[in-house]
């Protein structure tokens, strides 16, 4: 499903679930919010491969097998959301974090023990998001939302000898809780859970690789 398709689904669901909000809800809505926090993205399999040797009789023999994985990524993230309708926000985010690419070498033809080689990888991401607010709760301080987005991904290898370009998509939801909503900009906390789909970059097979992700941040709403 494309990011536009996800956004359309979100808007339709939000329109069905949204209930009229009272005057108290208006005090915490605002027109724009700026958030800063951290995100954890789970591990993802990069794939398996075999090293083969062509024999004298024209056949092949497996020399060893490799199984690669990208370990969990811990990122710092900044985001901006702008309200374009009573229940709809659009925005963008940038993030940066580090993980490791680990490759396990097994089934060595000469009987060598299994071994693991790894290198540090820095992941940069920039993207857009569409978020649909649902029914306010707890006097409009607590507001759940659903969201979907897409973005541009860069994987930088250790020592920066190589930069690989990829894509990411995500869909999920979370909630905002306003800590202070009167007498100036609103201050609150945001928690969200999402499924992250990454392709290209280190994911050389061209497929989508799914990982769970969770984030927490502080936001200021104007």
Backbone bond lengths (Angstrom), bond angles and torsions (degrees), N, CA, C in turn:
res aa  C-N    CA-C-N  psi(-1)  N-CA   C-N-CA  omega(-1)  CA-C   N-CA-C  phi
1 X - - - 1.467 - - 1.517 109.27 -
2 X 1.324 118.72 134.77 1.455 121.98 179.66 1.513 110.39 -76.76
3 X 1.365 114.90 164.96 1.459 119.60 178.26 1.520 111.01 -62.02
4 X 1.346 118.63 -35.80 1.457 121.77 179.31 1.515 110.00 -66.40
5 X 1.350 115.95 -40.07 1.459 119.35 178.62 1.512 111.32 -64.57
6 X 1.344 116.66 -41.85 1.462 120.23 177.71 1.520 111.23 -61.07
7 X 1.340 115.39 -43.34 1.461 119.69 -179.46 1.519 110.44 -61.62
8 X 1.332 117.94 -41.10 1.458 121.05 178.91 1.504 111.96 -61.87
9 X 1.332 116.77 -41.71 1.463 120.51 178.26 1.522 111.18 -63.24
10 X 1.341 115.51 -41.78 1.454 119.46 -179.62 1.524 111.97 -62.16
11 X 1.313 115.62 -43.55 1.463 119.09 -179.71 1.525 110.65 -63.01
12 X 1.324 117.49 -42.09 1.461 121.10 179.63 1.518 111.73 -62.81
13 X 1.342 116.56 -43.86 1.463 119.57 179.37 1.513 110.98 -65.17
14 X 1.339 115.87 -42.79 1.459 119.72 -179.30 1.514 111.64 -62.51
15 X 1.327 117.57 -39.12 1.460 121.00 -179.47 1.525 111.38 -62.53
16 X 1.336 115.89 -33.22 1.464 120.15 179.38 1.518 112.18 -76.01
17 X 1.350 116.87 -36.22 1.450 120.92 -173.00 1.524 113.69 -90.32
18 X 1.316 117.10 -21.76 1.461 120.24 -173.51 1.512 111.19 -69.75
19 X 1.303 116.02 133.44 1.465 121.45 176.15 1.516 108.12 -112.43
20 X 1.360 119.35 154.73 1.457 120.90 179.17 1.519 111.29 -57.94
21 X 1.302 117.48 133.06 1.460 121.57 179.16 1.514 109.84 -97.47
22 X 1.314 116.50 146.29 1.446 122.20 -179.68 1.506 111.96 -80.58
23 X 1.347 114.41 -175.05 1.454 119.19 -177.44 1.522 111.58 -64.03
24 X 1.351 116.66 -29.51 1.450 118.59 -179.76 1.518 112.12 -64.54
25 X 1.332 116.72 -32.32 1.468 119.71 -178.64 1.512 111.31 -66.22
26 X 1.336 117.26 -32.47 1.451 120.52 -176.51 1.525 112.48 -64.37
27 X 1.341 117.24 -29.57 1.462 119.84 -175.89 1.519 112.09 -67.44
28 X 1.351 117.36 -24.02 1.460 120.07 -175.60 1.526 112.70 -107.81
29 X 1.340 119.20 1.41 1.454 120.53 -175.78 1.524 111.74 -79.51
30 X 1.325 117.17 -57.12 1.456 120.01 -179.37 1.518 112.35 67.93
31 X 1.339 115.46 -179.96 1.455 121.43 -179.74 1.523 112.50 -108.61
32 X 1.328 117.45 -24.10 1.460 120.33 -176.55 1.518 109.04 -150.37
33 X 1.344 116.07 145.49 1.458 118.55 171.58 1.522 110.32 -135.97
34 X 1.315 114.39 149.41 1.458 123.39 178.59 1.523 107.25 -119.54
35 X 1.335 116.98 128.75 1.458 121.12 -176.06 1.518 110.63 -127.03
36 X 1.332 114.84 150.01 1.467 121.22 177.40 1.514 108.09 -142.45
37 X 1.342 117.29 129.90 1.452 119.44 -178.18 1.513 112.44 -168.90
38 X 1.331 115.33 -157.45 1.458 122.18 -176.43 1.523 109.71 -129.47
39 X 1.335 115.46 150.37 1.466 121.26 179.61 1.528 109.37 -134.76
40 X 1.323 115.13 141.44 1.465 122.69 173.76 1.516 108.01 -113.19
41 X 1.340 116.56 125.87 1.468 122.32 178.27 1.522 107.75 -117.14
42 X 1.321 117.06 127.91 1.449 121.99 -174.71 1.514 114.64 -67.26
43 X 1.321 114.97 170.13 1.463 122.02 -178.67 1.523 110.95 -65.54
44 X 1.332 115.25 158.13 1.466 121.23 178.29 1.514 109.48 -142.06
45 X 1.330 116.29 139.69 1.464 121.60 178.30 1.524 110.11 -77.29
46 X 1.318 116.37 132.68 1.462 121.18 178.65 1.519 112.65 -94.19
47 X 1.324 116.12 -16.48 1.457 118.60 177.16 1.518 112.77 122.58
48 X 1.320 115.59 173.39 1.459 123.42 179.91 1.526 109.85 -123.84
49 X 1.327 115.59 157.38 1.467 120.43 179.38 1.523 109.23 -152.89
50 X 1.330 115.30 161.80 1.457 122.08 177.02 1.519 109.86 -122.61
51 X 1.326 116.34 138.63 1.468 121.03 171.86 1.525 107.13 -96.53
52 X 1.318 117.05 119.67 1.469 121.29 -175.43 1.524 110.93 -116.53
53 X 1.332 114.68 148.03 1.453 122.55 177.13 1.526 108.69 -117.26
54 X 1.344 116.03 132.03 1.463 120.17 177.03 1.532 108.84 -80.22
55 X 1.320 115.59 125.32 1.467 121.02 -178.11 1.523 111.00 -86.51
56 X 1.339 116.09 170.25 1.464 121.75 -176.87 1.523 112.67 -63.07
57 X 1.329 117.48 -28.66 1.465 119.86 -179.20 1.522 112.66 -87.77
58 X 1.336 117.36 8.95 1.459 120.95 177.45 1.515 114.44 91.47
59 X 1.315 117.79 -3.29 1.459 120.50 177.61 1.518 111.41 -85.03
60 X 1.304 115.88 -171.68 1.463 121.06 177.98 1.517 109.79 -130.79
61 X 1.316 115.44 155.57 1.457 121.42 178.71 1.524 107.87 -135.65
62 X 1.329 116.89 135.08 1.462 121.65 178.57 1.516 109.55 -76.62
63 X 1.334 116.15 119.89 1.466 120.86 178.53 1.526 111.10 -82.80
64 X 1.339 116.39 -42.86 1.467 121.47 175.70 1.518 108.50 -166.51
65 X 1.325 116.40 167.63 1.459 122.99 178.78 1.523 108.93 -120.24
66 X 1.331 116.08 149.57 1.461 120.88 176.61 1.521 110.24 -125.95
67 X 1.329 114.75 144.00 1.464 122.09 177.47 1.531 106.60 -133.61
68 X 1.343 117.30 117.47 1.465 121.27 -173.45 1.519 111.79 -112.05
69 X 1.334 115.35 149.19 1.465 121.91 -179.00 1.523 109.47 -146.74
70 X 1.326 115.17 143.64 1.458 121.39 171.70 1.525 106.86 -97.08
71 X 1.317 117.30 119.76 1.460 121.01 -177.08 1.534 110.11 -71.20
72 X 1.351 118.11 167.59 1.471 119.91 -179.65 1.528 112.65 -54.08
73 X 1.328 114.46 144.65 1.466 121.88 -179.29 1.524 108.59 -106.80
74 X 1.306 116.27 129.42 1.471 121.74 174.57 1.520 107.40 -110.13
75 X 1.325 116.34 116.39 1.461 120.66 -172.33 1.520 112.12 -120.12
76 X 1.307 115.08 157.14 1.463 123.74 166.64 1.519 106.68 -101.95
77 X 1.330 116.65 134.83 1.464 120.46 -171.89 1.529 111.43 -134.53
78 X 1.320 115.91 139.51 1.468 122.65 173.36 1.526 108.07 -123.31
79 X 1.334 116.78 139.77 1.468 120.53 -176.01 1.525 110.62 -142.81
80 X 1.328 115.17 152.17 1.466 122.94 175.48 1.525 107.62 -130.92
81 X 1.330 116.75 131.09 1.465 122.68 176.29 1.519 109.75 -120.87
82 X 1.317 116.83 139.83 1.463 122.69 176.30 1.523 108.27 -122.88
83 X 1.315 116.02 129.71 1.467 120.48 179.61 1.528 109.62 -80.45
84 X 1.326 116.43 122.56 1.460 121.55 -179.70 1.526 111.62 -108.79
85 X 1.312 117.59 -10.49 1.462 123.43 175.33 1.515 106.92 -154.60
86 X 1.329 116.24 172.15 1.461 119.31 -174.99 1.526 112.13 -57.75
87 X 1.336 116.56 -35.43 1.459 120.06 -176.68 1.524 113.23 -117.08
88 X 1.345 117.95 6.61 1.454 120.27 -171.81 1.530 111.53 -125.10
89 X 1.349 115.47 132.71 1.457 121.49 176.95 1.525 109.52 -127.88
90 X 1.319 116.17 146.69 1.461 121.31 171.03 1.524 106.93 -123.13
91 X 1.312 116.52 156.14 1.452 118.01 -178.78 1.505 112.77 -170.59
92 X 1.317 114.58 -171.57 1.448 121.29 179.13 1.509 110.43 -147.43
93 X 1.331 116.06 163.16 1.455 120.35 -179.18 1.523 110.29 -148.04
94 X 1.321 115.60 156.86 1.456 122.90 171.68 1.515 107.36 -131.27
95 X 1.333 116.52 145.12 1.458 119.67 -179.68 1.522 110.09 -148.51
96 X 1.320 114.67 158.62 1.460 121.41 177.73 1.518 108.89 -148.66
97 X 1.340 116.11 136.00 1.456 119.37 178.97 1.514 111.04 -161.15
98 X 1.334 115.67 173.06 1.462 121.02 -177.15 1.524 110.72 -123.78
99 X 1.314 114.68 148.96 1.454 122.17 172.96 1.523 106.85 -149.32
100 X 1.329 116.23 -166.78 1.455 120.36 178.13 1.522 109.37 -133.30
101 X 1.311 115.62 143.16 1.456 121.35 171.38 1.523 107.01 -97.61
102 X 1.337 115.57 114.95 1.455 120.90 -176.95 1.522 110.00 -111.96
103 X 1.321 115.81 132.32 1.461 121.67 179.00 1.526 108.92 -122.26
104 X 1.342 115.57 121.82 1.464 121.54 177.89 1.530 108.58 -96.35
105 X 1.315 116.35 124.91 1.469 122.64 179.59 1.526 108.17 -101.87
106 X 1.334 116.46 119.65 1.463 121.40 -175.50 1.527 110.65 -131.35
107 X 1.348 114.88 174.33 1.472 123.30 173.77 1.526 112.08 54.26
108 X 1.333 116.72 43.25 1.463 120.40 179.20 1.534 110.20 -65.57
109 X 1.320 115.91 132.56 1.462 121.39 -176.59 1.532 112.25 -60.75
110 X 1.326 116.89 -34.41 1.455 120.70 -177.86 1.519 112.68 -89.47
111 X 1.344 116.37 5.78 1.457 120.04 175.97 1.504 115.66 83.71
112 X 1.313 118.29 14.36 1.463 120.46 177.64 1.521 109.63 -65.12
113 X 1.329 118.30 146.03 1.473 119.92 -179.77 1.529 111.64 -64.92
114 X 1.330 114.65 153.93 1.462 119.75 176.66 1.530 109.32 -59.60
115 X 1.309 116.18 145.73 1.454 120.39 179.72 1.524 110.19 -142.76
116 X 1.318 116.24 160.43 1.463 122.48 179.68 1.525 108.77 -125.17
117 X 1.315 116.39 129.25 1.465 121.86 173.32 1.523 107.58 -115.80
118 X 1.313 116.59 147.49 1.462 119.22 -177.39 1.517 110.57 -147.81
119 X 1.317 114.91 160.78 1.460 121.97 173.92 1.518 108.71 -146.71
120 X 1.327 115.16 151.37 1.457 120.53 179.35 1.525 109.47 -75.38
121 X 1.334 115.46 140.29 1.464 122.08 178.33 1.529 108.20 -128.78
122 X 1.317 116.33 132.20 1.467 121.19 174.46 1.524 108.44 -102.39
123 X 1.329 115.48 130.14 1.467 120.79 -178.68 1.524 109.91 -111.62
124 X 1.335 116.04 123.59 1.458 122.57 174.09 1.531 108.31 -111.72
125 X 1.325 116.70 140.75 1.464 120.06 178.88 1.526 109.99 -141.87
126 X 1.322 115.35 142.46 1.459 122.25 173.50 1.518 107.10 -139.46
127 X 1.330 117.00 136.47 1.462 117.95 -175.60 1.510 113.11 -165.76
128 X 1.325 114.36 179.27 1.448 121.77 179.11 1.516 110.83 -118.04
129 X 1.334 115.90 162.20 1.459 120.99 -177.24 1.527 109.66 -146.59
130 X 1.322 115.84 148.45 1.460 123.32 170.24 1.518 106.66 -118.55
131 X 1.331 117.82 125.88 1.459 122.52 -178.45 1.517 110.14 -123.41
132 X 1.322 117.02 134.44 1.463 123.04 178.61 1.516 108.80 -114.07
133 X 1.338 116.67 119.59 1.458 121.65 178.29 1.521 109.90 -76.98
134 X 1.333 115.72 143.28 1.453 121.53 178.00 1.521 109.77 -104.93
135 X 1.317 117.12 -163.48 1.462 122.30 -175.15 1.532 110.82 -60.97
136 X 1.349 118.09 126.37 1.470 119.80 175.57 1.528 110.20 -63.10
137 X 1.322 115.78 149.38 1.456 121.15 178.79 1.522 109.00 -134.04
138 X 1.321 115.76 162.37 1.475 122.40 175.74 1.523 111.47 53.62
139 X 1.339 115.43 53.13 1.455 119.21 177.22 1.508 113.99 65.72
140 X 1.317 117.71 32.50 1.465 125.09 176.70 1.520 113.21 73.48
141 X 1.312 119.27 -0.17 1.462 120.46 176.22 1.527 111.43 -74.59
142 X 1.310 117.03 -34.01 1.459 122.42 -177.38 1.521 108.52 -107.70
143 X 1.330 116.58 119.53 1.458 120.25 -178.42 1.527 110.28 -134.66
144 X 1.348 117.81 113.47 1.470 120.45 175.64 1.524 111.10 -76.56
145 X 1.314 116.26 160.05 1.461 120.79 178.28 1.525 108.83 -150.38
146 X 1.324 114.91 161.82 1.459 122.00 170.03 1.524 107.30 -122.06
147 X 1.329 116.51 152.95 1.463 119.11 -172.46 1.516 110.89 -153.29
148 X 1.326 115.30 156.33 1.460 122.47 174.10 1.520 108.05 -149.23
149 X 1.331 116.14 153.78 1.454 118.86 -179.43 1.517 112.20 -166.00
150 X 1.308 114.34 179.34 1.464 121.79 179.85 1.512 107.92 -148.88
151 X 1.347 115.49 158.83 1.445 117.38 -178.24 1.516 113.78 -164.25
152 X 1.311 113.11 -177.22 1.466 124.38 -177.32 1.521 107.97 -107.37
153 X 1.330 117.11 137.13 1.452 122.86 -173.01 1.526 110.06 -125.10
154 X 1.331 116.23 140.96 1.458 121.01 174.45 1.519 109.33 -131.12
155 X 1.324 116.24 130.46 1.456 121.87 173.69 1.529 107.99 -110.50
156 X 1.316 115.75 121.67 1.465 121.50 -179.60 1.527 108.06 -109.78
157 X 1.321 117.05 120.73 1.457 121.39 -179.10 1.520 111.14 -72.98
158 X 1.336 115.75 159.17 1.455 122.46 179.45 1.523 110.11 -56.83
159 X 1.335 115.95 131.79 1.453 120.47 -177.03 1.514 113.84 82.10
160 X 1.326 116.78 -1.47 1.471 124.29 178.22 1.523 114.49 57.87
161 X 1.347 119.41 35.53 1.465 118.01 177.15 1.518 112.07 -78.01
162 X 1.339 117.58 -17.77 1.452 120.81 -173.61 1.520 109.83 -150.84
163 X 1.325 115.95 136.55 1.464 122.58 174.94 1.525 107.95 -120.59
164 X 1.319 116.94 126.35 1.455 121.84 -179.53 1.519 109.76 -114.43
165 X 1.334 115.64 135.45 1.458 122.60 -174.87 1.525 109.87 -100.18
166 X 1.316 116.42 135.51 1.456 120.77 178.95 1.515 111.99 -142.02
167 X 1.324 114.55 -172.03 1.460 121.95 179.02 1.513 109.43 -130.84
168 X 1.330 115.54 156.03 1.455 119.58 174.16 1.516 109.79 -140.31
169 X 1.321 114.68 150.33 1.463 123.42 176.58 1.527 106.83 -134.42
170 X 1.313 116.36 151.89 1.461 117.74 177.77 1.526 110.18 -150.51
171 X 1.323 115.28 152.71 1.453 122.66 176.11 1.523 107.43 -147.59
172 X 1.309 116.83 141.02 1.458 119.72 -178.92 1.515 111.24 174.29
173 X 1.308 116.20 -150.70 1.452 120.88 -178.57 1.513 110.40 -168.35
174 X 1.320 115.25 176.23 1.455 120.65 -179.04 1.510 110.65 -174.93
175 X 1.315 115.77 -152.72 1.458 120.16 -178.83 1.519 110.20 -155.18
176 X 1.331 114.58 147.31 1.459 122.72 171.56 1.520 108.71 -105.72
177 X 1.324 116.14 139.70 1.460 120.23 173.77 1.516 108.08 -127.60
178 X 1.327 116.13 119.29 1.464 122.05 -177.45 1.522 109.15 -83.64
179 X 1.321 116.27 121.32 1.457 121.70 177.74 1.518 111.71 -84.75
180 X 1.324 114.84 -37.12 1.462 120.51 179.41 1.509 107.95 -142.91
181 X 1.352 117.56 121.86 1.452 119.85 -174.14 1.505 115.34 -127.81
182 X 1.302 118.50 9.44 1.467 121.04 -178.71 1.516 110.32 -128.31
183 X 1.314 114.59 156.14 1.463 120.05 175.75 1.511 113.95 70.84
184 X 1.336 117.58 33.60 1.457 120.65 179.13 1.505 110.98 136.67
185 X 1.329 118.06 -166.16 1.459 120.99 179.58 1.524 111.21 -58.96
186 X 1.324 115.91 143.98 1.463 121.09 178.54 1.519 109.45 -79.26
187 X 1.325 116.30 141.18 1.454 123.22 177.29 1.528 108.01 -116.79
188 X 1.330 117.25 132.88 1.451 118.75 -178.31 1.517 113.13 -154.70
189 X 1.322 114.42 -179.97 1.455 121.84 177.18 1.521 108.44 -120.23
190 X 1.327 115.92 149.14 1.469 121.88 -179.00 1.526 108.36 -130.90
191 X 1.317 115.63 134.39 1.464 122.35 174.31 1.523 107.55 -127.01
192 X 1.326 117.56 136.03 1.465 119.01 176.73 1.521 111.14 -143.82
193 X 1.323 114.43 151.59 1.457 124.07 174.61 1.517 107.47 -120.55
194 X 1.307 116.64 140.01 1.462 118.84 -179.86 1.521 111.16 -151.67
195 X 1.316 114.59 159.71 1.456 121.76 169.20 1.524 106.88 -99.13
196 X 1.320 116.71 124.75 1.458 122.55 -178.76 1.528 108.44 -105.76
197 X 1.312 115.89 128.80 1.463 122.29 177.77 1.521 108.32 -114.38
198 X 1.341 116.52 120.74 1.461 120.99 -178.85 1.522 110.14 -117.83
199 X 1.322 115.87 144.49 1.464 120.81 178.02 1.524 109.36 -143.89
200 X 1.348 114.90 161.18 1.460 122.69 -177.74 1.531 109.52 59.67
201 X 1.307 119.84 -155.33 1.453 119.91 -174.05 1.520 109.91 58.38
202 X 1.323 117.18 -124.83 1.459 121.32 176.74 1.519 112.63 -71.83
203 X 1.338 116.40 -17.21 1.461 121.31 -177.18 1.528 108.45 -87.32
204 X 1.320 115.69 80.47 1.464 121.56 -168.62 1.522 113.54 -73.25
205 X 1.333 119.25 -12.13 1.464 119.86 -177.13 1.524 112.80 -77.77
206 X 1.346 118.32 -7.26 1.457 121.43 178.08 1.512 114.96 82.71
207 X 1.344 117.63 -4.51 1.455 120.35 -179.97 1.516 112.54 -88.45
208 X 1.341 115.68 175.48 1.455 122.06 176.62 1.528 108.82 -93.45
209 X 1.324 116.01 132.25 1.456 121.70 -178.80 1.529 108.48 -116.79
210 X 1.322 116.51 118.40 1.458 121.81 -173.04 1.524 111.85 -92.97
211 X 1.333 115.67 141.67 1.461 122.87 175.61 1.526 108.58 -142.93
212 X 1.335 117.99 144.96 1.462 119.70 172.87 1.523 109.91 -76.75
213 X 1.322 116.88 155.30 1.464 120.87 178.44 1.521 109.51 -146.61
214 X 1.325 115.87 145.23 1.463 121.91 176.59 1.521 107.99 -137.30
215 X 1.332 115.97 144.29 1.462 120.36 -176.95 1.514 110.74 -142.90
216 X 1.315 114.90 153.07 1.450 122.55 172.38 1.514 109.46 -136.98
217 X 1.328 117.02 140.94 1.464 119.55 -177.79 1.517 110.66 -154.06
218 X 1.310 114.89 162.72 1.462 123.61 170.74 1.515 108.14 -102.37
219 X 1.343 117.85 140.54 1.463 120.02 177.85 1.532 110.37 -130.99
220 X 1.322 113.00 152.85 1.465 122.03 172.24 1.508 106.67 -119.09
221 X 1.331 117.04 127.76 1.463 122.67 -175.96 1.518 109.79 -115.07
222 X 1.336 114.81 129.87 1.474 120.27 -176.91 1.519 110.96 -109.31
